[in-house]
Amino acid sequence: MSTSALELFAQIRRSLNLLAVNALKPLEIGPKQMVMLLEMDRYGELSCGAVARRTDSDPAAISRALGALEKAGWVARSRDRQDKRQWLVKLSASGKKRIPQLRRIVEILSSEFVRDLTRAEVEQLMHLMGVIASGLKGRVNSDEMMR
């Protein structure tokens, strides 16, 4: 019985997640929190909803993760002055100091991901992943698959 593309993708995702968990253990954060911190570094102050959308996460899970990051002193939360129902989050000074370390971890994980490939294979893989990502993005909110 052959392995499907989805099964291979799931295996790769699990392996990368475990590598990330191990790399982040000394910082006492998880992969999702790392992505959240990098998004805040990239875009600045964000609403909690924007963090959830940018990380494709459940808002309740984001709220819990942000709470842990706030408790650790990595992020600061404040009420949106224009919409008091919303919370805004941004990196604290302590969180900003960690960004270079997080970027280095991303570089290491990226290198590990393609470690066993030649340069030409990496280029081909990147091209194919771009084609797949683009095609899926166009179908995510449509019923095209069900036709």
Residue, then its C-alpha position, 0 to 999 in steps of 0.5 A: m500500500s502506497t503512502s498518500a501525499l497527505e500522510l507524508f505531509a502529516q509525517i513531515r509536520r509532526s517531525l518539524n513540530l517535534l524539532a521545534v518543541n525541542a529547540l524552544k524548550p529552553l525558552e519555555i514556549g511552544p511553536k505556536q507562541m514562537v509564530m505569534l511572537l514573530e508575527m508581532d515583530r513583523y506587524g507590530e501591535l495587533s488585535c488578538g483576532a488578527v493574531a488568531r487569523r495570522t496564525d490560523s488558530d482558534p481565538a480562545a487558544i490564542s488568548r491562552a497562549l498570549g496570557a502565558l506570554e504576557k505572564a512571562g513578560w514577552v508581550a504586553r496587552s492593552r485595550d483598543r482605544q477605539d474599540k474597548r471590546q478588543w485587546l491589542v498585543k505587542l512585544s514587550a522589551s523583553g520579547k523584542k530581545r528574544i526575536p533574534q534567537l527565535r529567527r535563528i531557530v527558524e533558520i535551523l528548522s528550515s535547514e533541517f527541513v531540506r538537509d537531505l536535498t540537493r540545491a536543485e531539489v530544494e528549488q524544485l520543492m520550493h516551486l512545487m510547494g508554492v504551486i500547491a499552496s497557491g492552488l489550495k488557497g484559491r479553493v479554501n473558501s470555495d465549494e470547488m472540491m465538492r463538485 
